[in-house]
């Protein structure tokens, strides 16, 4: 034992006498420099995964819009977003995993002396479009957020910016990005561009679709601005199913759709159909019932009660289609844009066609996308409770209800539209812990580590509560 201790002491003494130990700081298994294209792709992937995943630790919006519910774990279904720190994870994903990668990608592109000016401008515009996308997700989730001082390592305690001011600036940036894009020149290569497939023209379509979406979001608080934005962008936005902007997943892990990862690979037996949407589809003989959901173990379609436990075998579940490993994520599609066009006409904006035509196009596009037929759509639209001329309520109710259905599997956008249009009116879950969530509360980390700015932001928006409405939510 004494000899062993003696040898150990000698090794420690020898190590302590080494003059240069900097070699131990060298990473031998990680890249010292990451290409701009890789950072861009990774940022986009983290963003798309975030708005797509059903993981109860990350994305709870399928429960919020009552498309899905749970059989066992009821926290998020009952509007408890604190137990699993949902706001913190959503905040960290957008700032740390998405915006930081995109910012670094833009920095490296700017420093790349091998790119010609046009290709560089295209790449920078594409990266900025995704930054705009991520920031509008943050604003539409929380309200006032760090913006001008965000991502600045020198600003340890970033101030929060007024949500409307941020939104206005994002719209200026987006308009500038659209103007910069040159479809005659290169952007990212097809293997680097996981959304546009290397086509700058696809990014022009996507950016204009995003401008339509953001313009319509503020229509109730700034109608004139919304009108100008929508009229400028709508002609170049998605105008057919061929234009749909998709993120295509693969069949092999780790590039699978996160829904497959969380439901199939993990073997979870607790995600089930919420009776709110499920029963609406069943009552109206909607052809999407069997496309959105699969029946219970007895072969019957039965919706789960929102907010209470459900017997997994007795209720319907998400369909095999939606939980397939390669099922794509949608960032903008024809159905969504046609609903916006219908709404724009009802608001008096200069958009061609009629509200009824665009409404019919939207519903049909949704049915066809999910695997229904033109005949299915025609039959469904002929129902008095679905037809635009005879369905109940104002244009808000008609469009809002059908858009809520069509945004199945796009829960974040579904949540935004539900808050904005206020239809359909959802019943509170059993044993709801709060009122309907108009936003997520700020992360606990912000309260603890950035307390002064957090306190000011909470006061500015009218209180850090889930029921507090965002600046564009006026009804």
C-alpha positions as CSV (number, residue, x, y, z in Angstrom):
1,X,0.0,0.0,0.0
2,X,2.9,2.4,0.8
3,X,4.4,1.7,-2.6
4,X,1.1,2.5,-4.3
5,X,0.8,5.8,-2.4
6,X,4.3,6.7,-3.3
7,X,3.8,6.2,-7.0
8,X,0.5,8.2,-6.9
9,X,2.3,11.0,-5.1
10,X,5.0,11.0,-7.8
11,X,2.4,11.2,-10.6
12,X,0.7,14.1,-9.0
13,X,4.1,15.9,-8.5
14,X,5.0,15.3,-12.1
15,X,1.7,16.6,-13.4
16,X,1.9,19.7,-11.2
17,X,5.3,20.5,-12.7
18,X,4.1,20.4,-16.3
19,X,4.6,23.9,-17.7
20,X,2.1,23.8,-20.5
21,X,-1.3,22.1,-19.9
22,X,-3.2,24.1,-22.5
23,X,-3.5,20.9,-24.6
24,X,-6.1,19.7,-22.2
25,X,-8.4,22.5,-23.4
26,X,-8.4,21.2,-26.9
27,X,-11.7,19.5,-28.0
28,X,-10.8,16.3,-29.9
29,X,-14.3,15.1,-30.5
30,X,-16.2,18.3,-31.4
31,X,-15.7,20.6,-34.3
32,X,-13.8,23.8,-33.5
33,X,-15.7,25.7,-36.1
34,X,-19.2,25.0,-37.3
35,X,-20.2,26.1,-40.8
36,X,-22.9,28.7,-41.2
37,X,-25.1,26.3,-43.2
38,X,-25.0,23.8,-40.4
39,X,-26.0,26.4,-37.8
40,X,-28.8,27.5,-40.0
41,X,-30.2,24.0,-40.6
42,X,-29.9,23.2,-36.9
43,X,-31.7,26.4,-35.8
44,X,-34.5,25.6,-38.3
45,X,-34.7,22.0,-37.2
46,X,-35.0,23.1,-33.5
47,X,-37.7,25.6,-34.4
48,X,-39.8,23.1,-36.4
49,X,-39.4,20.4,-33.9
50,X,-40.6,22.8,-31.2
51,X,-43.8,23.7,-32.9
52,X,-44.4,20.1,-34.0
53,X,-43.6,17.9,-30.9
54,X,-46.4,16.8,-28.7
55,X,-44.0,16.3,-25.8
56,X,-45.7,17.4,-22.5
57,X,-42.4,19.1,-21.4
58,X,-42.2,21.3,-24.5
59,X,-45.3,21.9,-26.5
60,X,-48.7,21.8,-24.8
61,X,-50.8,23.6,-27.4
62,X,-52.6,20.5,-28.8
63,X,-54.2,20.4,-25.3
64,X,-54.8,24.1,-25.2
65,X,-56.8,24.1,-28.5
66,X,-58.4,20.8,-27.4
67,X,-57.5,18.7,-30.3
68,X,-55.8,16.1,-28.0
69,X,-56.1,15.3,-24.4
70,X,-54.5,12.8,-22.0
71,X,-55.5,9.6,-20.4
72,X,-53.4,9.9,-17.3
73,X,-51.2,13.0,-16.8
74,X,-53.5,15.9,-16.6
75,X,-51.4,18.9,-15.6
76,X,-51.1,20.7,-18.9
77,X,-54.6,19.6,-20.0
78,X,-55.9,21.5,-17.0
79,X,-53.8,24.6,-17.8
80,X,-51.0,23.9,-15.3
81,X,-47.9,24.9,-17.2
82,X,-45.7,25.4,-14.2
83,X,-45.2,21.9,-12.7
84,X,-43.1,20.9,-15.7
85,X,-41.7,24.4,-16.3
86,X,-43.2,24.6,-19.8
87,X,-42.5,28.4,-20.2
88,X,-38.8,27.9,-19.4
89,X,-38.3,25.2,-21.9
90,X,-40.2,27.1,-24.7
91,X,-38.3,30.3,-23.9
92,X,-34.9,28.4,-23.9
93,X,-35.7,26.6,-27.2
94,X,-36.4,29.8,-29.0
95,X,-33.6,31.9,-27.6
96,X,-30.8,29.4,-27.0
97,X,-31.5,26.7,-29.6
98,X,-33.0,28.7,-32.5
99,X,-32.1,32.4,-32.4
100,X,-28.6,31.9,-31.2
101,X,-27.8,29.5,-34.0
102,X,-29.4,31.7,-36.6
103,X,-27.5,34.8,-35.3
104,X,-24.2,33.0,-35.4
105,X,-25.0,31.7,-38.9
106,X,-25.6,35.2,-40.1
107,X,-22.4,36.4,-38.6
108,X,-20.4,33.7,-40.4
109,X,-22.2,34.4,-43.7
110,X,-21.3,38.0,-43.4
111,X,-17.6,37.1,-42.9
112,X,-17.5,34.7,-45.8
113,X,-15.4,36.3,-48.5
114,X,-16.0,33.5,-51.0
115,X,-19.7,34.3,-51.4
116,X,-20.7,36.8,-54.1
117,X,-22.9,39.6,-52.9
118,X,-26.1,38.3,-54.4
119,X,-25.8,34.8,-52.9
120,X,-24.8,36.4,-49.5
121,X,-27.8,38.7,-49.6
122,X,-30.1,35.7,-50.3
123,X,-28.6,33.6,-47.5
124,X,-28.8,36.5,-45.0
125,X,-32.4,37.2,-46.0
126,X,-33.4,33.6,-45.5
127,X,-31.7,33.4,-42.1
128,X,-33.5,36.6,-41.1
129,X,-36.9,35.3,-42.2
130,X,-36.4,32.4,-39.7
131,X,-35.3,34.9,-37.0
132,X,-38.5,36.9,-37.6
133,X,-40.5,33.6,-37.4
134,X,-38.9,32.7,-34.1
135,X,-39.4,36.1,-32.6
136,X,-43.0,36.3,-33.6
137,X,-43.5,32.9,-31.9
138,X,-42.0,34.4,-28.7
139,X,-44.2,37.6,-28.9
140,X,-47.3,35.5,-29.6
141,X,-46.5,33.3,-26.6
142,X,-45.4,35.8,-23.9
143,X,-46.1,39.4,-25.0
144,X,-43.2,41.8,-24.2
145,X,-39.9,39.9,-24.6
146,X,-36.2,40.8,-24.7
147,X,-35.4,41.9,-28.3
148,X,-33.0,44.8,-28.7
149,X,-30.7,43.4,-26.0
150,X,-31.4,39.7,-26.6
151,X,-28.5,37.5,-27.7
152,X,-26.0,40.1,-26.5
153,X,-23.5,38.5,-24.2
154,X,-22.7,41.9,-22.8
155,X,-26.3,42.4,-21.7
156,X,-26.5,40.0,-18.8
157,X,-29.9,41.3,-17.7
158,X,-31.7,42.2,-21.0
159,X,-34.6,44.5,-20.9
160,X,-37.9,43.6,-22.3
161,X,-39.3,45.4,-25.3
162,X,-42.9,46.4,-26.0
163,X,-44.5,43.6,-27.9
164,X,-46.2,45.8,-30.5
165,X,-42.9,47.7,-31.1
166,X,-41.1,44.3,-31.6
167,X,-43.9,43.1,-34.0
168,X,-43.7,46.3,-36.0
169,X,-39.9,46.0,-36.3
170,X,-40.2,42.3,-37.3
171,X,-42.6,43.3,-40.1
172,X,-40.1,45.9,-41.3
173,X,-37.4,43.3,-41.4
174,X,-39.6,40.8,-43.2
175,X,-40.5,43.3,-45.9
176,X,-36.8,44.1,-46.4
177,X,-36.0,40.4,-46.6
178,X,-38.6,39.8,-49.3
179,X,-37.1,42.7,-51.3
180,X,-33.6,41.3,-51.0
181,X,-34.4,37.8,-52.2
182,X,-33.3,37.2,-55.8
183,X,-34.7,34.0,-57.3
184,X,-32.3,34.2,-60.2
185,X,-29.3,33.6,-57.9
186,X,-28.3,30.9,-55.4
187,X,-29.2,30.8,-51.8
188,X,-28.4,27.8,-49.7
189,X,-27.8,24.5,-51.4
190,X,-30.6,21.9,-51.5
191,X,-29.0,19.7,-48.8
192,X,-28.5,22.7,-46.5
193,X,-31.9,24.3,-47.1
194,X,-34.3,22.0,-45.2
195,X,-37.4,24.1,-46.0
196,X,-36.9,25.6,-49.5
197,X,-34.8,22.8,-50.9
198,X,-32.4,25.3,-52.4
199,X,-35.1,27.3,-54.1
200,X,-35.1,31.0,-53.4
201,X,-38.5,31.3,-55.0
202,X,-39.8,29.0,-52.3
203,X,-38.5,31.4,-49.7
204,X,-40.3,34.3,-51.4
205,X,-43.5,32.3,-51.2
206,X,-42.9,31.5,-47.5
207,X,-41.9,35.0,-46.5
208,X,-45.0,36.5,-48.2
209,X,-47.2,33.9,-46.5
210,X,-45.6,34.8,-43.2
211,X,-46.3,38.5,-43.9
212,X,-49.9,37.7,-44.6
213,X,-50.1,35.8,-41.3
214,X,-48.5,38.5,-39.2
215,X,-50.5,41.2,-40.9
216,X,-53.8,39.4,-40.2
217,X,-52.6,38.9,-36.6
218,X,-52.7,42.6,-35.9
219,X,-55.8,43.4,-37.9
220,X,-58.0,44.1,-34.9
221,X,-55.5,46.7,-33.5
222,X,-54.2,48.2,-36.7
223,X,-56.5,47.6,-39.6
224,X,-54.9,50.0,-42.0
225,X,-51.4,48.5,-41.5
226,X,-52.8,45.0,-41.7
227,X,-54.6,45.9,-45.0
228,X,-51.4,47.2,-46.6
229,X,-49.4,44.2,-45.5
230,X,-51.9,41.6,-46.6
231,X,-52.6,43.3,-50.0
232,X,-48.8,43.6,-50.7
233,X,-48.0,40.0,-49.8
234,X,-51.1,37.9,-50.6
235,X,-50.5,37.6,-54.4
236,X,-47.1,36.0,-53.7
237,X,-48.2,33.9,-50.8
238,X,-49.0,30.2,-51.0
239,X,-51.7,29.9,-53.7
240,X,-52.0,26.2,-54.3
241,X,-51.2,22.9,-52.6
242,X,-48.1,22.7,-54.7
243,X,-46.8,25.8,-52.9
244,X,-47.2,24.3,-49.4
245,X,-44.1,25.0,-47.3
246,X,-43.2,21.8,-45.5
247,X,-40.4,20.4,-43.4
248,X,-39.9,16.8,-44.5
249,X,-38.9,14.3,-41.8
250,X,-37.2,10.9,-42.6
251,X,-38.0,7.4,-41.6
252,X,-34.8,6.8,-39.7
253,X,-33.9,8.2,-36.3
254,X,-32.7,10.9,-35.4
255,X,-34.4,12.6,-38.3
256,X,-38.0,11.4,-37.6
257,X,-41.0,13.5,-36.8
258,X,-41.0,14.1,-33.1
259,X,-44.6,12.9,-32.9
260,X,-43.5,9.5,-33.8
261,X,-40.6,9.8,-31.4
262,X,-42.9,10.7,-28.5
263,X,-45.8,8.4,-29.2
264,X,-44.5,5.3,-31.1
265,X,-40.8,5.0,-30.2
266,X,-41.4,5.9,-26.6
267,X,-44.3,3.5,-26.3
268,X,-46.5,6.1,-24.5
269,X,-50.1,5.1,-24.0
270,X,-51.6,8.4,-22.9
271,X,-52.2,10.8,-25.9
272,X,-55.9,10.5,-26.9
273,X,-58.4,12.4,-29.0
274,X,-60.1,15.3,-27.2
275,X,-63.9,15.1,-27.5
276,X,-64.1,18.8,-28.3
277,X,-62.7,18.4,-31.9
278,X,-63.4,14.6,-32.2
279,X,-67.1,14.9,-31.5
280,X,-67.4,18.0,-33.8
281,X,-66.0,15.9,-36.6
282,X,-68.2,13.0,-35.8
283,X,-71.4,15.0,-35.5
284,X,-70.8,16.8,-38.9
285,X,-69.7,13.6,-40.7
286,X,-66.4,15.3,-41.4
287,X,-64.2,13.1,-43.6
288,X,-61.2,14.0,-41.6
289,X,-62.4,12.1,-38.5
290,X,-60.7,8.9,-39.6
291,X,-57.7,10.8,-40.9
292,X,-57.0,12.7,-37.7
293,X,-57.8,9.8,-35.3
294,X,-58.0,6.0,-35.2
295,X,-60.8,4.3,-33.3
296,X,-60.6,2.8,-29.8
297,X,-59.8,-0.8,-29.3
298,X,-63.4,-1.9,-30.0
299,X,-63.3,-0.1,-33.4
300,X,-65.5,2.8,-32.3
301,X,-64.8,6.5,-32.4
302,X,-65.1,7.9,-28.9
303,X,-63.6,11.2,-27.8
304,X,-61.8,11.6,-24.5
305,X,-63.1,14.0,-21.8
306,X,-60.8,17.0,-21.5
307,X,-59.4,17.5,-18.0
308,X,-60.1,14.1,-16.5
309,X,-58.6,10.7,-16.8
310,X,-59.6,8.5,-19.8
311,X,-59.2,4.8,-20.3
312,X,-56.7,4.6,-23.1
313,X,-58.3,1.5,-24.7
314,X,-61.8,3.0,-24.7
315,X,-61.1,6.2,-26.6
316,X,-59.8,7.3,-30.0
317,X,-56.1,8.0,-30.5
318,X,-54.0,10.1,-33.0
319,X,-54.0,8.4,-36.4
320,X,-51.2,6.3,-37.7
321,X,-50.7,8.9,-40.4
322,X,-50.0,11.8,-38.0
323,X,-47.6,9.7,-36.0
324,X,-45.7,8.3,-38.9
325,X,-42.0,8.9,-38.7
326,X,-41.8,10.7,-42.0
327,X,-45.0,12.8,-41.7
328,X,-44.0,16.4,-42.7
329,X,-44.4,19.5,-40.6
330,X,-46.3,22.4,-42.2
331,X,-45.0,25.9,-41.9
332,X,-47.5,27.5,-44.3
333,X,-50.1,25.9,-46.5
334,X,-52.9,26.6,-49.0
335,X,-55.7,26.0,-46.6
336,X,-54.3,28.6,-44.1
337,X,-53.8,31.2,-46.8
338,X,-57.3,30.7,-48.3
339,X,-58.8,31.3,-44.9
340,X,-56.8,34.5,-44.6
341,X,-58.1,35.6,-48.0
342,X,-61.6,34.9,-47.0
343,X,-61.2,36.9,-43.9
344,X,-59.4,39.7,-45.8
345,X,-62.4,40.1,-48.1
346,X,-64.8,40.2,-45.1
347,X,-62.6,43.0,-43.7
348,X,-62.8,45.0,-46.9
349,X,-59.3,44.4,-48.1
350,X,-58.5,44.3,-51.8
351,X,-58.3,40.6,-52.5
352,X,-59.8,39.0,-55.5
353,X,-62.7,36.5,-55.3
354,X,-65.4,36.0,-52.7
355,X,-65.1,35.1,-49.1
356,X,-67.3,32.0,-49.7
357,X,-65.0,30.8,-52.6
358,X,-61.8,31.1,-50.5
359,X,-63.6,29.5,-47.5
360,X,-64.5,26.5,-49.7
361,X,-61.0,26.3,-51.2
362,X,-59.6,26.3,-47.7
363,X,-61.8,23.5,-46.4
364,X,-61.3,21.5,-49.6
365,X,-57.5,21.9,-49.4
366,X,-57.5,20.6,-45.8
367,X,-59.5,17.5,-46.7
368,X,-57.4,16.7,-49.7
369,X,-54.1,17.2,-47.8
370,X,-55.2,14.7,-45.2
371,X,-56.2,12.1,-47.8
372,X,-59.8,12.8,-48.4
373,X,-61.3,13.2,-51.9
374,X,-62.9,16.1,-53.8
375,X,-66.2,14.3,-53.5
376,X,-65.7,14.2,-49.7
377,X,-65.1,17.9,-49.6
378,X,-68.1,18.7,-51.9
379,X,-70.5,16.6,-49.7
380,X,-69.1,18.2,-46.5
381,X,-69.4,21.7,-47.8
382,X,-73.0,21.1,-48.8
383,X,-74.0,20.6,-45.2
384,X,-76.1,23.6,-43.9
385,X,-74.0,23.7,-40.8
386,X,-70.8,24.0,-42.8
387,X,-71.8,25.9,-46.0
388,X,-70.6,29.5,-45.8
389,X,-74.0,30.9,-46.6
390,X,-75.8,29.0,-43.9
391,X,-73.3,28.0,-41.1
392,X,-74.0,29.6,-37.8
393,X,-72.7,33.0,-36.8
394,X,-70.6,35.8,-38.2
395,X,-67.7,35.4,-40.5
396,X,-65.5,35.1,-37.4
397,X,-67.4,32.1,-36.2
398,X,-67.6,30.4,-39.6
399,X,-63.9,31.0,-40.6
400,X,-62.7,30.5,-37.0
401,X,-64.4,27.2,-36.5
402,X,-63.3,25.7,-39.8
403,X,-59.8,27.1,-39.4
404,X,-59.5,25.5,-36.0
405,X,-60.2,22.2,-37.6
406,X,-57.9,22.7,-40.5
407,X,-55.0,23.6,-38.2
408,X,-55.0,20.2,-36.7
409,X,-51.3,19.2,-36.1
410,X,-50.3,22.8,-36.2
411,X,-51.2,23.6,-32.6
412,X,-49.3,26.8,-32.1
413,X,-50.9,28.5,-35.1
414,X,-54.2,27.0,-33.9
415,X,-53.8,28.6,-30.5
416,X,-53.0,32.0,-32.1
417,X,-56.0,31.8,-34.4
418,X,-58.3,30.7,-31.6
419,X,-57.2,33.7,-29.5
420,X,-57.5,36.1,-32.4
421,X,-60.8,35.0,-33.9
422,X,-62.4,33.7,-30.6
423,X,-64.1,30.8,-32.3
424,X,-65.0,28.1,-31.5
425,X,-65.7,28.8,-27.9
426,X,-64.2,26.0,-25.9
427,X,-65.5,24.7,-22.6
428,X,-63.0,24.8,-19.7
429,X,-61.4,21.5,-18.9
430,X,-62.5,19.6,-15.9
431,X,-60.7,21.0,-12.8
432,X,-59.0,23.8,-14.8
433,X,-56.3,25.5,-12.7
434,X,-56.6,28.8,-14.6
435,X,-58.8,30.5,-17.1
436,X,-58.2,30.0,-20.8
437,X,-54.5,30.6,-21.5
438,X,-54.1,33.7,-23.6
439,X,-50.3,33.5,-23.1
440,X,-47.7,31.6,-21.1
441,X,-46.3,33.2,-18.0
442,X,-42.7,34.3,-18.0
443,X,-40.1,31.6,-17.1
444,X,-39.2,31.2,-13.4
445,X,-35.5,31.8,-14.4
446,X,-36.4,35.2,-15.6
447,X,-38.1,36.0,-12.4
448,X,-35.1,34.9,-10.4
449,X,-32.2,36.1,-12.5
450,X,-33.6,39.1,-14.4
451,X,-36.0,40.3,-11.7
452,X,-36.0,44.0,-12.3
453,X,-36.7,43.7,-16.0
454,X,-39.2,40.9,-15.4
455,X,-41.1,43.0,-12.9
456,X,-41.3,45.9,-15.3
457,X,-42.4,43.7,-18.2
458,X,-45.1,42.0,-16.0
459,X,-46.5,45.3,-15.0
460,X,-46.4,46.7,-18.6
461,X,-48.5,43.9,-20.0
462,X,-51.1,44.0,-17.2
463,X,-49.8,41.1,-15.0
464,X,-47.9,37.9,-15.6
465,X,-50.9,35.7,-15.7
466,X,-52.0,33.2,-18.4
467,X,-55.3,35.0,-18.7
468,X,-53.6,38.3,-19.7
469,X,-54.3,39.2,-23.3
470,X,-51.6,40.1,-25.8
471,X,-51.7,43.5,-27.5
472,X,-53.4,42.1,-30.7
473,X,-56.1,40.2,-28.8
474,X,-58.9,42.7,-28.5
475,X,-62.0,40.6,-28.4
